[in-house]
């Protein structure tokens, strides 16, 4: 029996006291707290999402790294003291970093596509767990034994199978969501709703935020209004076809999979319909969004107000809204400051 093998066996039976005991206890407390906190932050960030199936899948996805850490902690009883210490350190680090990232998204300023963070962090956590596990096994000498210990492969198999199944279920559901037709909630008022889109240009003033000096000021304006009866259609386009073609799309196939196909999203607005003559005048509501979001994201609210007799005028300010598409086939992005 070699000295390295003897020390490894002895270290597996050594009690973890002092700093190692404190590290172990802290890790055992941090993981359930991190799992509950991460789940709560995810639900808070997605509180306006009506798809319960998607929320359940996101919950399982966010919890998967913590489940992996729990399984790793169970099988680590056969590991050396050094390997267990590395695992407990990873448990603490992943918990703190995950809570910090999720907390910034859920409780911080509004931002476009917050779901992307909840999609990316779990696989990054899985990758870190795999790397640290391999490094711990390498340093502790488990990979240099004459006969490879089959238990390490069993341990990693137990940890990897839930992750693979979770990734497959998540991407399968997102693929189905991407292909599913969706219609916005119906307006509750008595008026039909018309919608007009304008590209207003101010030739008398320069746009000081434009990347090209000398550019004139422009606004993309969306107007929802009470329309005349008898012009209704079954469903309207959420984004008009010409703007869908001009709008900048994510370049990565994965990102396109994670976003809904806008051609399959429908609203209740009638394009360029006549204004209803039921009243001589209608009150006007000016709509301006926050968090660099486009006015189109508030279509349900705008349609509902228009159905109750309001004219809703919303505008996307170039270089302040995250992405602005104008009729003249230019796409402007908000500058990163």
C-alpha positions in Angstrom: 0.0 0.0 0.0 1.6 3.3 -1.1 1.8 6.4 1.1 -0.4 8.5 -1.2 -3.2 5.8 -1.1 -2.9 5.5 2.7 -3.1 9.3 3.2 -6.1 9.5 0.9 -7.9 6.8 2.8 -7.1 8.4 6.1 -8.2 11.8 5.0 -11.6 10.4 4.0 -12.2 9.4 7.6 -10.8 12.5 9.3 -13.4 14.7 11.0 -13.6 18.2 9.7 -13.0 20.6 12.6 -11.9 24.2 13.0 -12.0 26.2 9.8 -13.0 23.2 7.7 -16.0 22.5 10.0 -17.1 26.1 9.8 -16.8 26.1 6.0 -18.8 22.9 5.8 -21.6 24.3 8.1 -21.7 27.6 6.2 -22.0 25.7 2.9 -24.8 23.5 4.2 -26.7 26.6 5.3 -25.9 28.7 2.2 -27.2 26.2 -0.4 -30.8 26.0 0.8 -30.9 29.7 1.5 -29.5 30.4 -2.0 -32.0 28.0 -3.6 -35.0 29.6 -2.0 -33.7 33.1 -2.6 -32.9 32.5 -6.2 -36.3 30.9 -6.8 -38.0 33.9 -5.1 -36.0 36.4 -7.2 -36.9 34.5 -10.4 -40.6 34.5 -9.5 -40.5 38.2 -8.7 -38.7 39.0 -12.0 -41.3 36.9 -13.9 -44.3 38.0 -11.9 -45.9 39.5 -15.1 -45.5 36.3 -17.1 -48.8 34.5 -17.6 -47.2 31.2 -18.7 -47.1 29.0 -15.6 -45.5 26.2 -17.5 -42.6 28.5 -18.5 -42.3 29.7 -14.8 -42.1 26.1 -13.6 -39.4 25.2 -16.1 -37.5 28.3 -15.2 -37.8 27.4 -11.5 -36.4 23.9 -12.1 -33.6 25.4 -14.3 -32.6 28.0 -11.7 -32.7 25.3 -8.9 -30.7 22.8 -10.9 -27.2 24.0 -9.8 -28.3 23.9 -6.2 -29.7 20.4 -6.6 -26.4 19.4 -8.2 -24.5 20.8 -5.2 -26.7 18.8 -2.8 -26.0 15.6 -4.7 -22.3 16.4 -4.9 -22.3 16.9 -1.1 -24.0 13.5 -0.6 -21.5 11.6 -2.7 -18.5 13.7 -1.4 -18.5 11.6 1.8 -16.1 9.2 -0.1 -13.9 12.1 -1.2 -10.8 13.4 0.5 -10.8 16.3 3.0 -9.3 18.6 0.3 -11.9 17.7 -2.3 -14.7 18.3 0.2 -13.2 21.6 1.2 -13.1 22.7 -2.5 -16.8 21.5 -2.9 -17.9 23.5 0.1 -16.1 26.6 -1.2 -17.9 26.3 -4.5 -21.2 25.9 -2.7 -20.6 29.2 -0.9 -19.3 31.1 -3.9 -22.1 29.9 -6.3 -24.7 30.8 -3.7 -23.4 34.3 -3.1 -22.8 35.1 -6.8 -26.1 33.7 -7.9 -28.0 35.7 -5.4 -26.1 38.9 -6.3 -26.8 38.4 -10.0 -30.4 37.5 -9.6 -31.0 40.2 -7.1 -29.6 42.8 -9.4 -31.9 41.7 -12.2 -35.0 41.3 -10.1 -34.7 44.3 -7.8 -32.6 46.6 -9.9 -33.6 49.1 -12.6 -35.9 47.7 -15.3 -34.1 46.2 -18.2 -34.9 44.5 -21.5 -35.0 40.7 -21.6 -34.2 39.9 -17.9 -34.9 36.2 -18.5 -31.6 35.9 -20.4 -29.7 36.1 -17.1 -31.8 33.3 -15.5 -31.0 31.2 -18.6 -27.3 31.8 -18.6 -26.3 31.6 -14.9 -27.4 27.9 -14.3 -25.2 26.4 -17.1 -22.3 28.6 -16.0 -22.8 27.2 -12.5 -22.8 23.7 -13.9 -19.6 24.3 -15.7 -17.9 25.6 -12.6 -19.1 22.6 -10.6 -17.7 20.3 -13.2 -14.3 22.1 -13.4 -13.8 22.3 -9.7 -14.8 18.6 -9.3 -12.3 17.6 -11.9 -9.5 19.8 -10.5 -10.2 18.5 -6.9 -10.0 14.9 -8.2 -6.8 15.6 -10.1 -5.1 17.3 -7.2 -6.1 14.7 -4.6 -4.5 12.1 -6.8 -7.6 10.1 -7.7 -6.8 10.3 -11.4 -3.3 9.1 -11.0 -4.2 5.7 -9.4 -3.2 2.6 -11.2 -6.8 1.6 -11.5 -9.2 4.4 -12.1 -11.8 4.6 -9.3 -15.1 4.0 -10.9 -16.9 5.8 -8.2 -15.8 9.2 -9.4 -17.5 8.5 -12.8 -20.6 7.3 -11.0 -20.6 10.5 -9.0 -20.3 12.7 -12.0 -22.9 10.7 -13.9 -25.4 11.2 -11.1 -24.7 14.9 -11.2 -24.8 15.2 -15.0 -28.0 13.3 -15.8 -30.4 15.9 -14.1 -28.5 18.7 -15.8 -28.8 17.1 -19.3 -32.5 16.3 -18.8 -33.1 19.9 -17.5 -31.3 21.5 -20.5 -33.3 19.3 -22.9 -36.6 20.0 -21.3 -35.9 23.8 -21.2 -34.8 24.1 -24.8 -37.6 21.8 -25.9 -40.2 24.0 -24.2 -38.6 27.2 -25.5 -38.7 25.7 -29.0 -42.4 25.0 -28.6 -43.0 28.5 -27.2 -41.1 30.0 -30.2 -43.4 28.2 -32.6 -46.7 28.8 -30.8 -49.3 31.4 -31.9 -50.0 34.0 -29.3 -52.8 36.6 -29.2 -52.7 39.5 -26.8 -55.5 39.9 -24.2 -58.7 41.3 -25.8 -59.6 45.0 -25.0 -62.4 45.4 -22.5 -64.0 48.6 -24.0 -66.8 49.0 -26.5 -64.7 50.6 -29.3 -62.8 48.8 -31.9 -59.2 49.8 -31.9 -57.2 51.3 -34.8 -53.4 51.8 -34.9 -51.3 54.0 -37.0 -47.5 54.3 -37.1 -45.6 57.5 -38.1 -42.0 58.5 -38.6 -41.9 62.1 -37.6 -38.9 64.2 -38.7 -37.9 67.6 -37.4 -35.8 69.3 -40.1 -35.3 72.4 -38.0 -33.3 70.7 -35.2 -30.3 68.4 -35.1 -30.2 65.2 -33.1 -27.4 65.7 -30.6 -27.4 62.0 -29.7 -27.1 60.7 -33.2 -23.8 58.9 -34.0 -23.6 60.8 -37.4 -23.2 64.5 -37.0 -25.8 66.7 -38.7 -28.6 64.1 -38.4 -32.1 65.5 -38.0 -34.3 64.6 -35.1 -36.8 61.8 -35.7 -39.5 60.0 -33.6 -41.2 56.7 -34.3 -44.7 57.3 -33.1 -47.4 54.7 -32.4 -51.0 55.8 -32.1 -53.9 53.7 -30.9 -57.4 55.2 -31.2 -61.1 54.3 -31.2 -61.9 53.2 -34.7 -65.1 53.1 -36.7 -67.2 49.9 -36.5 -67.3 47.4 -39.3 -63.6 47.3 -40.0 -62.6 44.6 -37.5 -60.3 41.8 -38.3 -59.9 38.5 -36.5 -56.3 39.2 -35.4 -53.9 42.0 -36.3 -50.1 41.9 -36.4 -48.3 42.8 -33.1 -45.4 44.1 -35.2 -46.1 45.1 -38.8 -44.4 43.0 -41.4 -42.3 45.8 -42.8 -41.0 46.6 -39.3 -40.3 43.0 -38.5 -38.1 42.9 -41.6 -36.3 46.0 -40.7 -35.9 45.3 -37.0 -32.5 44.0 -35.9 -32.7 40.4 -34.9 -30.3 38.6 -32.6 -27.5 37.0 -34.6 -27.1 33.8 -32.5 -29.5 30.9 -33.3 -29.7 30.2 -29.6 -30.9 33.8 -28.9 -33.4 33.5 -31.7 -34.7 30.3 -30.1 -35.0 32.0 -26.7 -37.2 34.8 -28.2 -40.7 34.4 -29.5 -41.3 34.6 -33.3 -42.9 38.0 -33.7 -44.8 36.9 -36.8 -46.8 34.5 -34.5 -47.8 37.3 -32.1 -51.1 39.0 -32.8 -52.9 42.0 -31.4 -56.4 43.5 -31.8 -55.5 46.7 -33.6 -56.8 47.5 -37.1 -54.0 49.1 -39.2 -54.8 52.6 -40.4 -58.6 52.3 -39.6 -60.9 55.3 -39.8 -61.5 57.1 -36.5 -64.8 56.4 -34.8 -67.4 59.2 -35.3 -69.3 58.2 -32.2 -67.8 61.2 -30.4 -66.7 64.6 -31.7 -63.4 64.5 -29.7 -61.4 62.0 -27.7 -59.0 62.6 -24.8 -55.3 62.0 -25.6 -52.9 60.0 -23.5 -49.2 60.4 -24.0 -47.3 57.1 -23.4 -43.5 57.0 -22.7 -42.0 53.8 -21.4 -39.0 53.4 -19.0 -36.1 51.1 -18.8 -35.2 51.6 -22.5 -38.2 49.6 -23.5 -40.2 50.2 -26.7 -43.8 51.5 -26.6 -44.9 48.3 -28.4 -44.3 46.3 -25.2 -47.3 48.2 -23.7 -49.7 47.3 -26.6 -52.2 45.6 -24.4 -52.6 48.6 -22.2 -52.7 51.0 -25.2 -55.4 48.9 -26.9 -57.5 48.7 -23.8 -57.4 52.5 -23.3 -58.3 53.0 -26.9 -61.2 50.7 -26.6 -62.6 52.9 -23.9 -62.4 56.1 -26.0 -58.8 57.3 -25.5 -56.3 58.2 -28.2 -52.9 56.8 -27.0 -49.8 58.4 -28.5 -46.6 56.5 -27.7 -43.2 57.2 -29.1 -39.8 55.5 -29.2 -37.0 58.0 -28.8 -34.0 57.1 -30.9 -30.8 56.4 -28.9 -32.9 56.3 -25.7 -35.0 53.3 -26.5 -33.1 50.1 -26.6 -33.9 49.5 -30.3 -35.7 51.8 -32.6 -36.8 50.9 -36.1 -37.9 53.6 -38.4 -39.8 53.6 -41.6 -36.8 54.7 -43.6 -35.2 51.3 -42.8 -32.6 52.4 -40.3 -32.2 50.7 -37.0 -30.8 52.7 -34.1 -29.6 51.3 -30.8 -29.4 52.9 -27.4 -25.7 53.8 -26.7 -24.1 52.0 -23.8 -22.9 54.6 -21.3 
